Amino acid sequence: MEISLFKSGLNEASIIHEMQIKAFMPLLEKYQDYETSPANESVERIIDRLNQPFTDYYIIKISNNPVGAIRIVKYENKTYRVSPIFILPEYRGKGIAQKVFSIIENMYNDARNWELDTILQEQGNCYLYEKLGYKKTGEIKQINDKMTIVFYNKRMI
């Protein structure tokens, strides 16, 4: 399985938006987090992010087919944040996200610190990030009575 990352620009905003809705809609339906869900974001929000000088967006491709996306936010002090990463439902469970993290860590090999967050109730996500070396920071954010966001950090030094 040939996994590659394609650096995205404004031309890809609608592709990213379409995949993001498809990827996050089951979570929106489950947790009803209408204010925070990526499934509820407008294409304009993605365009705004693509225009940020500190943001890199990549479309995740398998054999040139888009199967997801990842956004890297660059902070000072060699800290990078993954927000969001998503894989289309029909491609999940195949090790794609693990491979993408490996590619990203090699691309941003000056990183001292990686950050991300996920839904505490989604144990599969938590398991994946912990398997990749991310540690819970202790910070959590209650979104509603069904959903809590948990924050992770990975030190590279």
N, C-alpha and C positions, 0 to 999 in steps of 0.2 A: 504494500500500500504506500504509494508515493504521496507524502504530505508536504505541502509547500505553503509559504505565506506570501501573499501579494500585497505590497504596500498600497493602501487605498488613498484616493483623493476624492474630490467632490463628485466626480462621475460615478463613484461607487456608492454614494449615500443611499440611494433607493434600494440597492441590492442588500446592503447592510441592514437597512430598516426592515425590509421584508423578512429577512432571515431572523432578525431579532424578535419580531412579533411572533413568528412561528415557534421559535425556541422558548420564549418566556411565557406564552399564553397559558400553557397548563399550570404554571406557577401562579399566574395572576388569578386564574379561576379557583385554584386551591386556597390561596392566602388572601385574596381580595385586597391587595395592597395597591389600590388604584393611584395613590399619590407617588409611589416610589418604583413601581414595576417598569422595567425596560419595555415590556409589551405595550405599555400605555404611552410611550414617548412618540413624539412627532418626528418626521423626517428632518424638520428644521433643527431639532435638538442634536441630531447626528451631524448635520451640516455645521452647526455651531462648534461641535467638538472637533470636526475635521479641520476647521479653521484655526484651532488653538495651536500656537507655535510649540507648546509643550506636550502635544498629543500625537501619537502615531497609531494609526488604525491599520490592521492587516486582515484581509479576507483569508480564511483557512481553506485550502483547496486540496482535494484528493483527485489525482489524475485530471487536473484542471477544472474540476467541478467544485463550485463553492459549497462548503458544508458548515460554515460558521465564521466567526470573526473574533478578534481580540483587540482590545485597545490598551495601549501602554501610555501612562501619564508619567512624565518626567519631572521630578522634583529636584531641589538642590541637594547637595551632599550625596549624590549618586544613589538616590532613592527612587525606585520606580514602583508604580502601582498598576495592577491589572484591574481594569474596570470598564466594561465587562469582558468576560470571555464566554462564548456560547457555541455549542455544537447543535446542529439540527437534530431533532429527536430520532430520526431514522439512522443516524450515524453514531449515536451514543453507545458507550460500552465497548468500544473497539480500540481503546488506547490512544485515541486521537489527541485528547487534551494533554495527556502526559507527554506526548511527543512535541506538541506545540510549546509547552513550558520548557522543554529541553532546547528547542530551537531558539526561543526568546532569550533564555539565559545565556546562550552562546552569542546571540546578536548583541545583547546589552551586557557584554562581559566586564564592563567597568562597574557594574552594580555592586553596591555594598549592602543594599537592603531592598527587599521586595515586600510589597503590601498588597493585600486583597481582603475582601469580605464576602461572606456568603450567608445563606439562610441556615440558621442553626438547626432547624427541623429537617433540612435536607441532608441526612446522614451520609449519603453517597458523595456529595460535594465535600463535606468535612473530611471524610475518609481520604478522598483523592488528594486534597491539599496537604493533609498531614503526612500522607505517604510521600509527597514530593518535598517534605522537609519544612513545611510551614508550621508555625507554632501559634496557638491562640494568644492574643495579647492581653486578654482579660477584659477588654472593652466589648460591651454588647450594646445594642440599640433595639429597644422594643418598638416594632412598627405598629402592630395591633395585637389583639388577644390570640391570634393564630401564628404570628410570625415574629421572630427575633433575628436580627443581623449580628453575626459574630465576626470579629476582626482577626486577621492573621498577619504574621510577619515572618520573613525568612532572611536571616543574616547570611551574607556571602563571604564574610572575612574568616 
